[in-house]
Amino acid sequence: MLKFVRQVAPKFVNSLVELIASSIDNILSSDVHPSQRVPPGLIEGVQTPEMIRRHFRSSLVHIQRRKYAAAEGVCPEIDSKWDEIDVASTCLKMGIGR
């Protein structure tokens, strides 16, 4: 039977963001042995290191927008748990401003 997850706990999102942030340099490095590179097509439509970086940055921007909307009460249907997700240091690392 297929079950749907209504919410993902912020601690898991934080852990995933940290894991990706700590690995992104290896993914983007041209000095990586070919056996350790991300295989093409691992994520549908995201096949090159640059595409992976852009996708991750887009995800961080999305999280920032949701956090802002939750904190400011701009959109009442946005869950306040977005505020528990911490992407500030990762955004700085990826060159994303506020």
C-alpha positions in Angstrom: 0.0 0.0 0.0 1.3 3.4 -1.0 1.4 6.0 1.8 2.0 9.7 1.5 4.1 11.7 3.8 2.3 14.9 4.9 5.4 16.6 6.3 9.1 16.1 6.4 10.6 17.1 9.8 12.8 20.2 9.5 15.7 18.3 11.1 15.8 15.9 8.0 15.7 18.9 5.6 18.6 20.5 7.6 20.6 17.3 7.5 20.0 16.9 3.8 21.0 20.5 3.0 24.2 20.0 5.1 25.1 16.8 3.3 24.6 18.3 -0.1 26.5 21.4 0.9 29.4 19.4 2.2 29.5 17.3 -1.0 28.9 20.0 -3.6 32.5 20.9 -3.9 33.4 17.3 -4.8 30.6 17.2 -7.3 31.7 20.4 -9.0 35.4 19.6 -8.9 37.1 18.7 -12.2 39.8 17.0 -10.2 37.6 14.0 -9.2 38.2 10.5 -10.4 35.6 9.5 -13.1 34.4 6.6 -10.9 33.3 9.1 -8.2 31.4 11.5 -10.5 27.7 11.7 -10.4 26.3 9.4 -13.1 24.5 11.2 -15.9 20.8 11.2 -15.4 20.9 10.4 -11.7 18.3 13.0 -11.3 16.0 13.5 -14.3 17.0 16.6 -16.2 20.0 17.3 -13.9 23.0 15.7 -15.6 26.0 17.9 -15.3 27.8 19.3 -12.2 26.6 22.8 -13.2 23.0 21.7 -13.5 23.3 20.1 -10.0 24.7 23.3 -8.6 21.8 25.3 -10.2 19.2 22.9 -9.0 20.6 23.0 -5.4 20.7 26.8 -5.5 17.1 26.9 -6.7 16.1 24.6 -3.9 17.8 26.9 -1.4 16.1 30.0 -2.8 12.7 28.2 -2.6 13.4 27.3 1.1 14.4 31.0 1.8 11.2 32.3 0.2 9.1 29.8 2.2 10.9 30.8 5.4 10.3 34.5 4.7 6.6 33.9 3.9 6.2 31.8 7.1 8.0 34.3 9.3 6.3 37.4 7.9 2.8 35.8 7.8 2.6 36.8 4.1 0.9 33.6 3.2 -1.2 32.0 6.0 -1.3 28.6 4.4 2.5 28.2 4.7 3.4 26.0 7.6 5.5 27.8 10.4 7.9 24.8 10.4 9.7 26.4 7.4 11.2 28.7 10.0 12.9 25.7 11.6 14.9 25.0 8.5 18.4 26.6 8.6 20.0 27.3 5.3 21.7 30.6 6.1 25.3 29.3 6.1 24.7 27.2 3.0 23.2 30.1 1.2 26.3 32.1 2.0 28.5 29.3 0.7 26.5 29.2 -2.5 26.5 33.0 -3.0 22.9 33.5 -2.4 21.9 36.7 -0.7 18.8 37.5 1.4 
